Amino acid sequence: MALPAVHEAPSIEKWSHFDILVAGEINPDLILTGEDLIPRFGQHELLIDGATLAIGSSSAIFACGAARLGLRVAFVGIVGDDLFGHYMLDAMHICGVDVSPVIVDKNVQTGLSVILNRGTDRAILTFPGCISKLTAQHVSTDLLSRSRHLHVASYFLQTALQPDLPDLFRHAHSLGVTTSLDTNWDPQKEWAGFDKLLQLVDVFLPNENEALAISQAEDLSGSLDWLAARSPLVVVKLGARGAVARTKERSAFAPALPVQVVDTVGAGDSFDAGFLYGYLNGWPLERSLRLACVCGSLSTRAAGGTGGQPTLDEAIMAMDALG
């Protein structure tokens, strides 16, 4: 089994302030690759091409991508006092994420996602574990006041965080902290509760299918209109077609970077990291979107969500090559 690629981490011992605080879920991915990945009951055994244990969960992959770009990232979440939990904390720390705010709870079990990966498509089996345990009360005012930005992902899995998330975002704004949200897919397919929440999201980061489901629009244009009327900045990921951004006044488009795809796991989270790097550094909308597309594309170069994540220099070089 292949172990996840890791990068040399920046020193975080003396950090007192953070660029991004992530409030999210923490569980590893077990990625199985091959052409024939359909399990057959009746004790049939299939041989596959590869297996990789990697940093998993949207929030954690995002945090590692942002740290890889040079942002100071802190993470608040909950893990069990078990093998998967300690693996994730060690791996995230190696990637440069400050995990000291994470709560290790002996009474819960860390989850696991098993990903059946065919390269450009995948199926995911997830044991949620303690994903649903994080609440807004776990995100302290002290952490928020030492951060520039608050990012939340996997909204539909973080069920204990959902009810108080509007108040948390409102509190962040009162402290001068900007906010972003990447919902990911709703397993229940209900897509509810966004009319009030989106007004408090400074950067909304769905993919195309999620944007269509939330807005109930018939096409991407209608979805962008609906979302931009509710959130100041909407950035929609279009997969191999790139991405589009919309505000009430303007729009922008950027293409994806052509790469040899190994694994698309976490590409959207790496995209989010790239966009928020530009956003927090005051880049123009088009340039932030281009960086996001490059980061998302380059992340697919290796198995797992973090092994292919680029440094800022790598990403800018790729941007320059695109012209």
Helices and strands as residue ranges (DSSP letters): E 18-23, E 29-33, E 50-54, H 58-68, E 73-76, E 78-80, H 83-94, E 97-98, E 103-105, E 110-117, E 122-129, G 131-133, G 136-138, H 141-145, E 147-153, G 162-164, H 165-174, E 178-182, G 198-200, E 203-204, H 208-215, H 220-228, E 234-237, G 239-241, E 243-246, E 251-254, H 267-280, H 285-298, G 299-301, H 312-322
